[in-house]
Amino acid sequence: MSEVSPLIITHNGKEIPVSNDPKVMSFVTEYFKKNSPDLSQYFYKEWTDYEYEKVAEFIKAIVPYKQIIDNLVSGLKDEKMKKYFTNSKPVSRTAAPAGEDLEFTPAPAQTKSASVSVDLDMDFDAPAAKTSAKPADDLDDLFANL
């Protein structure tokens, strides 16, 4: 991986390393012109009115609350897009967006709290009996070092 090697183009069974030689550069230029895909379809182009309208409809369909849409539109700098949000018909929903409820239902309030009573047969005032519990000793050492 530390070695640097030139780009090698295989043409008619021959491997041609790319170099600064004018003959090789001319070949490489022609090779890429003939064998590269047309990328012009991906160049920037203005949206059509149809595309503006569809994007506005999709956003309205995804965002469930009008207040969010209004906040979004108020911050838009693109006047054309604003026009499509204000002039297009609202999206009517027959069901909630996937995985989302449109209404908030609060959990029922607890009227009575249950208490739990635990009876421990331990004397907390008496000194603890030493056992061979190694982890407790390690923790005591750790806390002593702090």
C-alpha positions, 0 to 999 in steps of 0.5 A: 500500500505504500507504493505509488503506481500509475493508473493502468488501462487495459485496451485490446489485451494490452496494459497501458500505464497512464503517464505524461507522455503526449501520446499516452495522454491523447489515448487516455483522453479519447478512451475516457471520452468513449467509455465514460457514462453521460453525466449530463443527466445529473447536472443541475436543472430548475424544477418544473411546476409539477415537481414543486407541486409534488414536493409540497404535496409529499411534505404535507402528506408526511408532516402530520400537523398544520402548525409545523407546516406553517412554521416551515413555510414562514421560514422559506426563502423560496417564494415559489415553494411558499406559493405551492404550500399556500395555494395547494389543497390540504392533504386529507388523511384517512389514517395516521402516518405509519407508526404514529397516533394523531391523538394523545391519550394520557395514561390513566392516573394512579389513584392509590399507591401500593406500598411494600413492606419488607421485614429484615431480620438484621441488626444494623447496630451490631458490627458486621461479621467478617466473612471470607468475601473477597469482593467486599475487601477489594471494594473497601480497599478501592474506597480507601484509596479514593 
